[in-house]
Amino acid sequence: MATLVVINEQHQLMLDQIRSLNETFGEGKWSRLDVPADGWNAEEQLAKLQEVGNTTLVFASPLPLMLRDASVRQDAKTLVFHNDKREKKELPNGKIIFTVAKDGWVIL
C-alpha cells in the first residue's frame, strides 16, 4: 500500500519529519501529495480522495474537509504529524512566544 504525505507545495518537510516517515514506512516507501499554494476547493478535495483510493495519507498541511472524509474511510489509514515539544522564543519587541520544535515529530 502506498503512503502519501499531504503537504502544501510551498512547504518543506523538516528533517525530523522525514526521519519519522522513513522509520514508520521505510525509506523510499512514501511520496508527497503536493497541494497547490492556493489550495483545493471542497469538490477538488473530495475528488482527490477518490483518486488516491486506499492509499495511506499523512497530513502535514491542514485540509479540514479532506482530513474529515479521509478519517472515516474503512479501507485505508489516515495519519497526522504530531509534536508535543515547544521552543520558547523572544521576539525583537520582547514578547515571548512558543513555537513547535524542529525535532520531536511523530506520526499518529
N, C-alpha and C positions, 0 to 999 in steps of 0.2 A: 504494500500500500504506500502510495506517495505521501509526502509531507510538504505542505506549502506554508510559508511564512507570509502572512498578510501584512504588508507594510507600505506606507506612502513612498512613492518613487523617489521623493527628495530626501528621504531619511536613510541613515545607515545603521546597521546593527552594531551594537557595542561589542568589543572583543569578548566580554564575558557572556553575552547573549549567544554569540557564535559558539563559544565553548560549551554552553549548556545545550544548544541544538546538536552539536556533534556528539556529546556524551549521551543524549537521550535517543537520538535517531541514527547516529553514525555519520562519519564524515562523508560528504558527497551524497547523502541519502535524503536531503531536503533541498528545496529551492525557494526562491522568492515569488510571491504573487504581488507584483507592484500595482498599487492603487494610484491612479493619476493624481497629480497635485491638486486638481480641482475636485477630486472625489468622484464617486459614482452616485447617481440618484437611486431612489428606492428600487425602481424597476431593474436597473443595471446590477445592483447588489444581489437581488434575488436571482437574476439570470446567471450571474457568475457562480452562485452556489449550485445551481442546476448543472452548470458546465463542469465544475470540479468534481461532482458526484460524491463518491465515498472517500475522498481524499481527507487525510488528517490536516486540520488547519490550526496554526499557531498564530494568534493575533498579537502583533507588535504595534499596530495602529488601530485606534478605535473606530469601528463602523458599527454603531449600536444595532441597527436593524439586521445587518448581516450576522453579527455575533449572536443576536437573539435567535434567529432562524437556524443558524448553524448548530447552536447548542442543543436543539431538540431533535436533530437528526438521529435516527436509530442505527444508521449504517456506518458512522464514522466518528472519530474523536474531534472535539473542539477544545483547544488548549489556549492558555494565555501566558505571557511572560509576567512574572511577579518578582518584586524586590521589596523586602522589609527594611533594608538599610537606607538611612538618610544621612546626608552630609550637611553640616552647618556651614553657611557662608555668610560673610559680611559684605554688604553692598557698599559702594563708594559713599553713599549718604549715611552710612552707619546702621542701616536697617539689617537685621539678622533674618535670613531665610533658610529653609531646609529644602534640599533637592534630593532626588533619587540618586543613590550612589552608582558609580560606574561598574562596580562589581557586586556580587551577591544575587545575580539573576538566576532564577529557576523557572522551569516550565511546569505549570499546574494545569 
